[in-house]
């Protein structure tokens, strides 16, 4: 009997941790740049090219309770500690000895192959969030083959994600020195400048990237973010609209203006989105809230009525099915 009670208590305890962990995973501070996160919520791509921050959200929700359980007993799990400048000294460069031996068969090709192997390993570590290992492998690849632009570029992404902006920007610049017209690296350098408040430098690099890749959604959205921070809202809207069309462009502009506390201007862009798609529930919800904030209860109620009508229509369709 005592054994059964012990098992029941343990199960209840674990379930409590699971529920708490799942709630925490969904509500605690979100990783990544807040501006980029804001427009990503509308389905837009932003940030460093092809390197998603934060990983699989579903996996995070499911694993959060078990991480919490481990912490209760002092276990840190696989959490990565934030790397300092001191930590990175050992990653800054990896010495490569040149072998001038006539018996060495195709030494240059061997070095190149090895560099690519380290690049592949570094890319995998970066994608899985193992940043220290990624820095080690990518530093090795870049040292073995200084003209391997992808190694420098991804090393910059890894440093950026560790909060080491200067090292990240140095890595991006090395990649650009080898390949000046690579839009992905220019995007990553521009976004790094943007994250660290150097908006003019960000716009310069992102405009160059956009000229090289005029239909790249991520680049255009990053450019829109940087232009917003410079107060160039009309130009920012054009960039957002080029990225994903006028509807999303208006929504993204409105979201940014909300972040700046410019409710009246945000309303104009949400209303423009509503004109394009009268059934856009996101725009209607934001309009209902913003009209309340600026003291326009009639307009707020109108937006809420439109939302209710949409909800009723959806329920009727569902019932008929």
C-alpha positions in Angstrom: 0.0 0.0 0.0 2.8 2.4 0.9 4.5 1.6 -2.4 1.3 2.4 -4.3 1.0 5.7 -2.5 4.6 6.5 -3.2 4.1 5.8 -6.9 0.9 7.9 -7.0 2.6 10.8 -5.3 5.5 10.6 -7.7 3.1 10.6 -10.7 1.2 13.6 -9.3 4.4 15.4 -8.8 5.7 14.8 -12.3 2.4 15.8 -13.8 2.5 19.1 -11.9 6.0 19.7 -13.2 4.8 18.9 -16.8 1.9 21.3 -16.6 4.1 24.1 -15.1 6.9 23.5 -17.6 4.5 23.6 -20.6 3.0 26.9 -19.3 6.5 28.3 -18.8 7.6 27.3 -22.3 4.7 29.1 -23.8 4.9 32.3 -21.7 8.4 33.0 -20.5 10.6 35.5 -22.4 11.0 34.7 -26.0 14.4 34.4 -27.6 15.6 36.5 -30.5 15.2 40.1 -31.6 11.8 41.5 -30.4 11.2 43.4 -33.6 12.0 40.4 -35.8 9.8 38.2 -33.6 6.9 40.7 -34.0 6.8 40.5 -37.7 7.6 36.8 -37.7 4.3 36.4 -35.9 2.5 37.5 -39.1 4.3 34.8 -41.1 7.2 36.9 -42.3 10.9 35.8 -42.4 13.4 38.0 -40.6 16.8 37.8 -38.9 20.0 36.0 -39.9 19.6 34.0 -43.1 18.5 30.4 -42.7 19.5 30.1 -39.1 16.3 29.9 -37.0 16.6 31.2 -33.5 15.0 29.2 -30.7 14.7 25.8 -32.4 11.6 23.7 -32.5 8.9 25.2 -30.3 7.0 22.0 -29.9 10.1 20.1 -28.7 10.8 23.0 -26.3 7.4 22.7 -24.8 7.6 19.0 -24.4 11.1 19.0 -23.0 10.7 22.0 -20.6 9.1 20.0 -17.8 11.9 17.4 -17.8 14.5 20.2 -17.7 12.6 21.7 -14.8 12.6 18.3 -13.1 16.4 18.1 -13.5 17.0 21.5 -12.1 15.3 20.6 -8.9 18.2 18.2 -8.3 20.9 20.6 -9.4 21.3 19.2 -12.9 21.9 21.8 -15.7 21.1 19.4 -18.6 22.3 20.6 -22.0 21.8 24.3 -21.3 24.6 26.3 -22.9 26.3 28.9 -20.7 26.7 32.3 -22.2 30.2 32.6 -23.7 32.5 35.5 -22.6 35.4 37.1 -24.4 37.7 35.0 -22.3 36.0 31.8 -23.4 36.4 32.7 -27.1 40.1 33.2 -26.9 40.6 29.5 -27.4 38.3 29.6 -30.5 39.7 32.7 -32.1 42.1 30.8 -34.4 43.3 27.3 -34.9 46.9 26.9 -36.0 47.5 25.1 -39.3 51.0 23.8 -40.0 52.0 23.8 -43.7 53.7 20.6 -44.8 56.2 21.1 -47.6 56.9 17.4 -48.2 57.2 16.2 -51.8 55.8 12.9 -50.7 52.6 14.5 -49.6 49.9 13.6 -52.1 47.7 16.6 -53.1 48.1 18.3 -49.7 46.1 21.3 -50.8 43.1 19.1 -51.7 43.4 17.3 -48.4 43.3 20.5 -46.4 40.3 21.7 -48.5 38.4 18.5 -47.8 39.2 18.7 -44.1 38.0 22.3 -44.0 34.7 21.3 -45.6 34.3 18.4 -43.1 34.7 20.9 -40.2 32.3 23.2 -42.0 29.7 20.5 -42.2 30.2 19.6 -38.5 30.0 23.3 -37.5 26.8 23.8 -39.5 25.2 20.8 -37.7 26.2 22.0 -34.3 24.9 25.5 -35.1 21.5 24.2 -36.3 21.2 22.2 -33.1 22.1 25.1 -30.8 25.5 23.7 -29.6 27.2 27.0 -30.1 30.5 26.3 -28.4 31.1 23.2 -30.6 30.0 25.2 -33.6 32.5 27.9 -33.0 35.3 25.4 -32.6 34.5 23.6 -35.8 33.8 26.7 -37.9 37.0 28.4 -36.6 38.9 25.3 -37.7 37.3 25.3 -41.1 38.0 29.0 -41.6 41.6 28.6 -40.5 42.2 25.6 -42.8 40.6 27.4 -45.8 40.5 31.2 -45.3 38.5 31.5 -48.6 35.7 29.3 -47.4 33.1 32.1 -47.1 30.4 29.9 -45.6 32.6 29.1 -42.6 33.2 32.8 -41.9 29.5 33.6 -42.4 28.2 30.8 -40.1 30.9 31.6 -37.5 29.5 35.1 -37.5 26.0 33.7 -36.9 27.3 31.6 -34.0 29.1 34.6 -32.4 26.0 36.7 -32.8 23.9 34.1 -31.1 26.4 34.1 -28.2 26.1 37.9 -27.9 29.6 38.6 -29.2 28.8 41.2 -31.9 32.3 42.5 -32.6 33.6 39.0 -33.3 30.5 38.2 -35.4 30.9 41.3 -37.5 34.6 40.6 -38.0 33.7 37.1 -39.3 31.1 38.5 -41.7 33.5 41.0 -43.0 36.1 38.3 -43.7 33.5 36.4 -45.7 32.6 39.6 -47.7 36.2 40.3 -48.4 36.4 36.9 -50.2 32.9 37.2 -51.8 31.8 40.9 -51.8 28.5 40.2 -53.6 27.1 37.4 -51.3 23.6 38.6 -50.3 23.3 36.2 -47.4 26.4 37.4 -45.7 25.5 41.0 -46.3 22.1 40.3 -44.8 23.7 38.7 -41.7 26.1 41.6 -41.3 23.3 44.1 -41.7 21.1 42.4 -39.2 24.0 42.2 -36.8 24.5 46.0 -37.1 20.7 46.4 -36.6 20.6 44.3 -33.4 23.3 46.4 -32.0 21.8 49.8 -32.7 23.9 50.7 -35.7 20.9 51.3 -38.0 22.6 53.4 -40.7 25.2 50.7 -41.2 22.5 48.1 -41.2 20.5 49.9 -43.9 23.6 50.3 -46.1 24.4 46.6 -46.0 20.8 45.5 -46.3 20.2 47.7 -49.3 23.3 46.2 -51.0 21.9 42.7 -50.2 18.5 43.7 -51.6 20.0 44.9 -54.8 21.7 41.5 -55.2 18.6 39.5 -54.2 15.6 41.8 -54.9 13.0 39.1 -54.1 14.5 37.8 -50.9 11.8 38.1 -48.2 14.1 37.9 -45.2 16.5 40.6 -46.6 13.6 43.0 -47.4 12.0 42.5 -44.0 15.2 43.2 -42.2 15.7 46.3 -44.3 12.1 47.4 -43.4 13.0 46.9 -39.7 16.1 49.0 -39.9 14.3 51.8 -41.9 11.6 51.9 -39.2 14.3 52.5 -36.6 15.6 55.4 -38.6 12.0 56.8 -38.8 11.8 56.3 -42.6 8.3 54.7 -42.4 7.2 55.2 -46.0 10.3 53.5 -47.3 10.0 50.8 -44.6 6.5 50.0 -45.7 7.6 49.7 -49.4 10.3 47.2 -48.3 7.8 45.2 -46.2 5.3 45.2 -49.1 8.0 44.1 -51.5 8.7 41.2 -49.2 5.3 39.7 -48.8 2.7 41.9 -50.5 0.6 44.9 -49.4 -1.5 43.1 -46.8 1.4 41.7 -44.8 3.3 44.9 -45.5 0.6 47.0 -43.8 0.3 44.6 -40.9 4.1 44.6 -40.3 4.2 48.4 -40.4 1.4 48.6 -37.9 3.1 46.2 -35.6 6.3 48.2 -35.6 4.4 51.4 -35.0 2.6 49.8 -32.1 6.1 49.0 -30.7 7.0 52.6 -31.0 3.9 53.7 -29.1 2.4 55.4 -32.2 -1.1 54.1 -31.9 -2.8 56.5 -34.4 -0.3 55.7 -37.1 -0.6 52.0 -36.4 -4.4 52.3 -36.8 -3.9 53.7 -40.3 -1.9 50.7 -41.4 -4.3 48.2 -39.8 -7.2 50.0 -41.5 -5.3 49.7 -44.8 -4.9 46.0 -44.2 -8.6 45.8 -43.4 -9.4 47.4 -46.7 -7.4 44.8 -48.5 -8.9 41.9 -46.5 -12.0 42.8 -44.5 -11.9 39.4 -42.8 -8.4 39.8 -41.4 -9.0 38.8 -37.8 -5.6 39.9 -36.6 -6.1 43.4 -37.9 -9.6 43.6 -36.5 -8.4 42.4 -33.0 -5.7 45.0 -33.0 -8.0 47.8 -34.2 -10.5 46.9 -31.4 -7.8 47.3 -28.8 -6.1 50.4 -30.3 -9.4 52.3 -30.8 -10.1 51.6 -27.1 -6.7 53.0 -26.2 -7.1 56.2 -28.2 -10.6 56.9 -26.8 -12.7 55.9 -29.8 -15.2 53.4 -28.4 -17.6 53.5 -31.4 -14.8 52.4 -33.8 -13.6 49.8 -31.3 -17.1 48.3 -31.1 -17.4 48.3 -34.8 -14.2 46.2 -35.1 -15.5 43.9 -32.3 -18.8 43.5 -34.1 -17.0 42.5 -37.3 -15.0 40.0 -35.4 -18.1 38.5 -33.8 -19.8 38.2 -37.2 -16.8 36.3 -38.6 -16.8 34.0 -35.6 -20.5 33.3 -36.0 -20.1 32.6 -39.7 -17.2 30.2 -39.0 -19.3 28.4 -36.4 -22.3 28.1 -38.8 -20.0 26.7 -41.5 -18.5 24.2 -39.0 -22.0 23.1 -37.8 -23.2 22.6 -41.4 -20.3 20.3 -42.1 
